[in-house]
């Protein structure tokens, strides 16, 4: 359990931070970039939830927010061969995302074009969350190139970006529909 009695510690004033195993790394470390991006993603989910989202989408996102704290903890603690009780993303968390994606996607029309970010405010937030999630995944893969990490967290981030995509489409379905890409649309404007 976390017990914070002071908010500022001044430990990071020199450009370093401590990881979950108490080792010290520069704040520019790829691991710090990865869990910082996950934190940014979680904040975007908070904004999305504050936009008045209701029902099953809200319930799914609240679980995702908790999962992202688990995932941040996973990233914050370097993987060790002898670890026993480390908090790590589990395959069951990925299965839950896949089930949510399947339920939502089954209610949507098949795509015949790429979707532009936009539509309703909630859909736009979901598209932003999707792009930040992809960045978090890329940061995780960069970290995996340097040292061992829990590959389940990379799979989780990949599925999560898919969840955000179908949630955006679901929000737009309840409104005017997806904003579709029209290849070459602006080229014709310049020819007039």
PyMOL commands that set and color helices and strands:
alter all, ss='L'
color gray80, all
select helices_A, chain A and resi 11-14+30-49+55-76+91-106+121-146+151-173+185-191
alter helices_A, ss='H'
color red, helices_A
select strands_A, chain A and resi 16-18+24-26+115-116+179-180
alter strands_A, ss='S'
color yellow, strands_A
deselect
rebuild
show_as cartoon
